[in-house]
Amino acid sequence: MGFFNRNNHSHRQTFANSNTETWEITVSGIVQGVGFRWSVQVLADKMQLTGSVHNNSDQTVTIMLQADLNQVNQFCQELPHNISQFAKITNLRKEKRVNVGKMHGFHVLY
C-alpha cells in the first residue's frame, strides 16, 4: 500500500536514513594507462556501488564511492585482486567526504 502513497518520501535523494556515505579513495602506483579505471568500474558494478573514477595529474587515480563503510572496506580489500594485470597498487588512501550529492551508477570520468 505504501508504494502508491503519494506522501511516501522514500524517493528523496538523501542519505539521512541509511549508512551510505561518500568516500574518496586515492590510489597510487602503476594505475594510469594500464586499464585500471576500467577494472575499477567492473568491480564497482559487480558490487553494485555508485560513484566515479578519474585520473589525476600527479599519476594517481581518485575513486569516489557512495556506500556504507563495510562496502567501502570490502571494495578496497578486493580491488588489488581485480585489477588489470599491468596495474599495481602501492598505496590506497580513503577519506570520508561530506555535502556530496547523490550519485547514480558508476562512471569513468575523462
Secondary structure, 3 states (H helix, E strand, C coil): CHHHCCCCCCCCCCCCCCCCEEEEEEEEEECCCCCHHHHHHHHHHHCCCEEEEEECCCCCEEEEEEECHHHHHHHHHHHHHCCCCCCEEEEEEEEEECCCCCCCCEEECC
